[in-house]
């Protein structure tokens, strides 16, 4: 496996991170699927439902609490065959430093214990605003890349300041994920429709090519710690349809979810 290490090397070069862990990847290579073919307990069990289409809802993948929940749910059983033993040891050592520093700040703010209710998303880090944290800066990104020039359903990013966005929260429960605790709660921010006369600012790369890669931020501990909007904590995004491209082949793209620690 050479793609994972290549992406980690790129992130170290471009972002200056010390450690990274690629949690999973998604390939999108079909235009749509029939939801009647999907088994909700195992979405890929039915051959007719194989493949992942573009996602046409403006969203980010984690709230601050949701991102912290995913990090805290990782156990030392988690493995990435492409990661060296030294890189793995560094990542988990820094992860422990992060959680210890968060727990200290959470306790000082009066919200402890840090994990809160892992099944319901209440208490602990869920009630904490991220202030007072003095551990390593960390975040999670999607490394989004097309595998051929994008001719339909491109991905667009919202540039409107977070303070001007409104969100609804989508609750999620994760079960039996390899290398994670048995069950835990997380949630996703879904972007609400903007007020009348105040459209959001969107940008995208026209005819995006494989060498043009997005690093889409889902969470940034430094942005949350500051809490003043000087750093974005996330980048909401969505696929969108381009008129006249309905008969073009399905977009082929991949996304890697990567924990990054500075």
Buried (B, 14 or more C-beta within 10 A) or exposed (E): EEBBBEBBEBBBEEEEBBBBBBBEBEEBBBBEBEEEEBEEEEBEEBEEBEBBBBBEEBBBBBBBBBBBBBBBBBEEEBEBEBBEEEBBEBBBEBBEBBBEBBBBBBBEBEBBEBBBEBEEBEBBBBBBEBEBBEBBBBBBBBBBBBEEEBBBBBBBBBEBEBEEBEBEEBEBEBEEBEBBBEEBBBBBBBBEEBEEEEEBEBEBBEEBEBEEBBBBBBBBBBBBBBEEEEBBBBBBBBBBEBEEBEEEEBBBBBBBBBBBBB
